[in-house]
Amino acid sequence: MKLPMNLDMDRRQCLYGLGASIGAVAFQTMLAGEEQIPSEGPLAAKSGPFPSKIKSCIFLTMEGGPSHLDTFDPKPKLKELHLQEFVRQGEAKSAMESGKRYYVESPFRFRRAGDSGADIAENWEHLAHRVDDLCFYRGCQVDSVNHPTAMYQLNTGNRFAGDPAVGAWVTYGLGTVNQNLPAYVVLPEVSYPQGGAANWSNGFLPGHFQGTAFRSQGSPILDLRPRAEFTPAHQRKNLDLLAKLNQKHANQHPGDETLATRMESYELAFRMQMEVPQILDLDQETASTQQSYGIGQPETEAFGRKCLLARRLVEQGVRFVQLYAGTWDSHDYIQRAHGNLVRQVDKPIAGLLADLKERGMLEETLVVWCGEFGRSPDNGVRGGTAYGRDHNPHAMTIWLAGGGVNAGHTVGATDETGAEAIECVHHIRDLHVTLLRLMGLDDNKLTYFHGGRFKQLSQFGGQVIKELMS
């Protein structure tokens, strides 16, 4: 006898049903033990299991792999070894080792800045004044030397596409304050980072949690302004009719999350037409504020606009904003390449940090600066002074700022040539776990049932890097 539609389940669906009902109750009771906060929808604002001052995250992604050796981790030993043949020590092999290789000194001079005495290359002219708000971390390691897989691991915890991005997990756990804006916004370059839009995918999470990419040229969102002949009243009638048709279809296909997400996205797009244009209008900011971000100056205009827009978005309740700046993949001419890149982002980032602090927002905003890996102390010599560096998954520098961060400290260390992290060494999964904890979330409780098991950002668990927290 055939069962009714809502009871006609195969064994996998039955097991899922158990996991999502009785099993889920027992599982969540065992792990959490706290009362679930009711919500009005998947993106309704929620609180995590841990107290946190932080409401939003701004993730500054330096795509291409910035060199820690030429930014925030000076190695005087490389000056002594410059152009001597590279000798591999232990397991810290060169990331792209082939042929004869030589040690390469940094072309940049370093200084100690701020009351904390943080190490910083001298060409970071503006960020040097903000170092006491930062926590530098030199102990992080990743698994891949290839850009796409390393970008996926940085953004999703998995080297292969298909998993949810950090921003998707955060919005899944906390929702968003402003229902008229996307919860998770991405500000990419004209050319998307290696790996493309999968870097901000919702993965196996429902579509509500996917990152919304704003275009870097022209209108950030296509069709943001409706044609003049379409009034809000006309649009409302069209959406009401569409919702009625979609609801009829949804009743025939219960549990279709894709359809539900699509229906809600139409409504969000309608609401965004009212709110987004005002947020995108940076001319509302004072001339001095725009100048502090480097807007109006050719080198800093593009990234300065992203940084200022990021502040305006989190100010309006957007939960997670990711900015991309690239490319830092300096295999040759690192002095020229990294020099230009630092000039493009230095003033905008310093302006963002200062602006957040002056507005009382830094305590409630987590700011992260990170690439997908570091760079090697050696390289092949390609002639003249065209020195660069190769990829290095064994050592990198990341910094954090905001509420709950151990500001004014440098955590971890690399060896004398910067080839490998040797103190407070942690895999990138532990950094992810720490970022979630700073925002009041617990990686072990922030799970989603998919593929027969409860999945999480860290893949199979990790630990909080306590040294990064105040």
N, C-alpha and C positions, 0 to 999 in steps of 0.2 A: 504494500500500500504506500502510495506517495504521500509524503508529509506536506503540510502547508508550507508556503514559501518561507515564512519566517522561522520554520523549524527544520527545514531541509538543509542540514549542515553535514559536511564531511568531517572526518576525524580531526583534521587540523583545525577547522573552525571550532569544533567542540572543545578542543584543548585550549584554544585561544580564549573561548568564552569562559572557561574555568579560570584561566589566568587573569582575565579581566574582571572577574567577579569575586568568587570566594577566595581563589588563590591570591588575587591582587590585594584583597582586604587583609589576609593573613600576612602577606609579604610586606605591605606598607606598614601594618601595625608593628611588625617585627623591626623594621628599619627606622620608622619615624616615631610613632607613639604620640604624634601631635595632631591636633584637630585640623582638618582640611578647611581652608578658607573658601567659602562659596564664591563663585564667579558668575558673571552674566554672559560669558563667551570665552573663547580660547585666548583672546588677547586682553581680557580684563586684568587690571593691575592686581598683582598678588605680592605677598611677602614670602621670602625664603625662610628656611628653618633656623637660620642664624641671624642675629642682629647685625645690621650694616648701615653705615651712613650713605653708602653709594647708591645712587638712583640710576645712573647711566654710565656707559662706557664709550670712550672715543679711542679707536684702535688705529694707530698710525703705522701703516704697513709699507716698509721700504723694500719694495719688490726687487729681487735680483741678488740679494745677499750683501748688505753693507759690511765693510771690513772693520771688525772690532779693533784691529791693530792700527787703524788710521783714523779712529774716531774717539773711543773711550777706553782703550786698553793699551797704553804705551809699553813698548818693549825695547829698552835701551840695548839689550843683547843683540838685536838685529842690526844695529849700527856697527857693532864689532864684527858681525858675521857677514855683512853686506857683500854679495857676489861670491862668497865662498860656496863651494859645492854643498848642496843640501844633503844631510845625513839623517835618515829616518831613525827616530828613537822609539823603540818598543812597538806598540800597535798604532801610534799616532801617525799613520802614513798620510802622505799628501793626498788631497781629495781627488785630484785628477792626475796622478803620478804617471809620467811617461817621459822617456829620454833623460838627458842630464838636466838637473835643476839646481837653482841657486837661491840662497837666502836673499831676501829683499828688505831693506830698511824702509821705514815710513818716510815719505817726503814731507810730512807735516810735523811741526814742532808741537809739543804738548806743554800744558801748564796745569797747576792746581788752582781750582776756582772755588769761590764761595767759602763760607765758614767751615764747610765740611771737607774742603781740600780735595774735591773730586777731580780725577784726571779727565782732561778734555783737550782735544786738539784745538790749537789756537784759531783755526778758521771757523770754529763755532763761536762767532763773536757775540751773538745775542743769547744763545742758550746758556752760555757760561754764567749769565746773571741769574739763571733759574735753577742751578744745580742743587741748591739746598732743598728744593721741593721734590727732588728725584731720588729714587732708589735704583742704583745700577746693579745689574745682576750679570755675572760673568761665568756662571756655572752650567748654563743650559746646553743640552746636546740634542741632536736630531738623528734620524737614521739615513736620510737620503742625500746624495750629492747632486741630484738632478732637480732642476727648477720646478717642473710641474708636480712631481711627487712630494717635494719638500714644501711647496706652497699648500698642497692639500693637507699635509700633516700639520703645518702651522695653523691652518684655518679650521680643520675638521678633526684632527687627531688621527686620521687615517691617511696613508700614503696614496690611496687609490680613491677615485671619485665615487660619490654616491652617498656619503655620510653627511649629516647636518653640520653646518658651520657653527663656530662658537657663538656668533650672534643669534643663530636660530635656537640654540640651546638656552641662551640667556632669556630670549623672549618667550620661549616655551615655559621656562621656570617662573618668570616674573611678569609676563604680559607687558602692557605699556600704559602710560598715564593718559596719553592723548589718542583717542579713538579716531580722530580725523586725519591722522598721519600714519605712515607705515611705522611699525615698531622697530624695524631693522633697515637702515639706509646705508647704501654703499656709494662712495664717491670715487670711481675708478679713473684711470687715465683714458685718453682717447682710445688707445690700444689696451684691451683688457689684459690682466696679468696672465702669465703662463698657467694653463689649466682652465682659463675662462671663467664663466659664470658659475661653474661647479664650486668655486671657492666661497660662494655665499649661498649655496643651495640649502634648502630645507631637508634634503636627503629623504630619509624615511619618515620624518615628522610630517604632520599635515601641512598643506601649502600655505596656511596663514603665516608660517614662521620663516618663509623664504625672504632673503634680502631683496630690497628694491633698489636697483641701480639707477642713480641719476646721471644723465649724460653730462660730459665735461665741456661740451661746446653746444651753442644754441640753447634752445629751451631744455632745461634739465629733464623735463618729462614731456613726451610727445602728447599733443592734443590736450594739454592742460587747460587751455582756454577754449571753450566751445565756440562754434561758429555763431555769429551775431543773431541769426534767425532762430537759434535754439535757446529759448529762455529756460531758466531753472524750472519753471512750472512744466514745460514740455518734457524736459529731461526726467522730472519726477514721475510723470505719467508713463513715460516709456519704461522706466525702471520698475514701476509697479506692475505693468503688464508683463514684463520679462520675468519678474519675480513670481507672478502667478503661474506662468507657464513652467518655470523651473521647479516650482513647488509641486506641481502636478507630476512632473517627471520624478522628482525626489520621492514622492509618496510611493511610486511604483518601484523605486530602487532604494530602499532604506539602507542607511549606513554608507552611502556614497560620499566620502569626504571630499573628493575632487569637485563634485558638483556643488557641495555646500560652500567650499572655499571660493569657487568661481562666483557664486551668487554674492557672497560677502565682498569680494573684490570689486564688483560693480558699484556697490554701495560706498565702499571706501573711496573709489575714484571720484564719485560724485561729491563726497564731502571734501576731498582734497582740493577740488576746484575752488572752493571757498577759502581755504586756509593756506594752502601752499604758496600761492603767488606772493602773499605778504611776507612769508618767511624767506623766500628766495630773493626778495628785494633788499639787497645789501646796502642800497643807497639810503635806507632808513638809519643806518649807523652813522655816527659822527665822523667827520673827516679825520680826527685824531685816532679814533678806533680803527678805521680802515688803514691808516698809515702804520699803525702798530703791527698790523698783520702783513704789511708789505704790499697792500693793494695799491695799484697805480704805479708800481715799479716793475719793469719788464721781467726781471729774473724771478721775482717772488709773487707776481700777480696771480698765477694759476693756483699754486698751492695755498697762497694766502686766502683766496676766495673759499677754497675747500675748508680751511680751518675755521674761518669765520662762520661759514654755513653750518659746520658741525656744532659750534657753540650755540647758534640760534636753534638748531634742531633739538639738542638735548635740553635747552632752556624751555622748549615747548613740549617736553615730555617724551621725546623719542628715546627708546631704551638703549639702542646700540648703533653707533655710527662708525663705519670703517672707511678710512681714507687711504688711497694708494699713491705712492710716489715712486717712480722708477725711471730708468733701470740702474741698479747699483752693481751690475755684473761687470766689474772692471778688471778684465783679464790683461789689459794693456793700458798704459798712460793713466795710472791710477791717480796721479797728482792732478791732472786736468779733469778726469772724469768725476772722481769723488769731490774735487774742489768745486766744480760746477753744481753738483747735486746738493752739497751742503749749503751753498749760497741760496739755492732755490727753497730749501725747507727751514733753514735756521731761524730767520726772522719770523715767519709764520708760526712755527711751533712755539717759540718764545712768547710771541704775542698771544697765542691761544692760552698758554699757561698763566700769563700775567692777567689776562682778561677774566679767566675763570676765577682766579684768586681774588681779584678786586671785586667781583660780583658775589663773592661768597659761595661760588659754585664748585670750587676745586675739591672741597671736602665731600661733596656728593657726586663727584664725577671721577671715574677711574680712567686715567690716560695711560696707554701702553704704546711704546715705540719698539718695533721689532722687525727683523727680516726673516727670511726662511732658513738661513744658516750664516755662519761667519766666513772668513776667508783665510787662506793658508799663509804661512810665513815665507813661502818659497814660490818660485815660478820659473818657467823657462825664460831665457833671455832671448828676445826676438830682435835684438839689434838696438844700438843707441841707448837711450834712456827710457825706452817704452816699457818700463817695469809695471807689472800688475800683479794680481793674485788670483789663485784658483779657489774653488769652492771648498769649504771646510765644515763638515757637520759636527766636529768634535769640540768646537769652541765658538762662542758668539757672545755679544753683549746685548742685553735687553734693558730698558729702563721703564719704570712705572712711577706714576704720580697720582695723588688723590687721597681720599679718606681711607684710613686703615693701612696705608703703605708706609714702610720704614724709611721715610724721607731723610735725606742727608747722609745716607750710608751706601757703601759699596759692598756687595755680598758676593762671595765666591772669588775664584782666581784661576788664571790659566798658567801654564808653565812658562819658562823664561823666554820662549820664542812665540808664545801664543798659539801653539799648535793644538793644545788639548786642555780642557778644563780639568783642574786637579783639586779644587776646594768647593765644597757645597755643590757637588755635581748632581744634576737632576735631568731626567729625560723631559722632553717637551710636554708629555702628558701631565707631569707634576706641575708645570707652569699653568696648564689649563685648569687643573684642580684648584690651584691657588687663586686664579682669576675668578672662578665661580665662588669660592669661599669669600673673597673680598666683597662680592656682590650679595652675600647672604645665602648662597646656594650650596648644596652638598652633592658632589658628583655621584656619590653612592645612592642617593635618593632621587636624583634627577634622571629618571630612566624612562624608556619607552619600549613597549613590547613590539618586537619586529623580528621576523625570521626565526621564530621559535624561542626567543629569549629576550630578557630585558636588557636593552643596550644603553650605553652612556657615553659621554664625550671622551673619557679617558680610555675607551675600549674595554679594558678589563680592570679598571681601578688604578688609583695612584695615591700620592700623598701630598699634603699641603707643604709648601716650602715656607716654614715658619719664619725663617730669617728675613723674608720679604715683607712681613707684616709687623705693624707697630704693636 
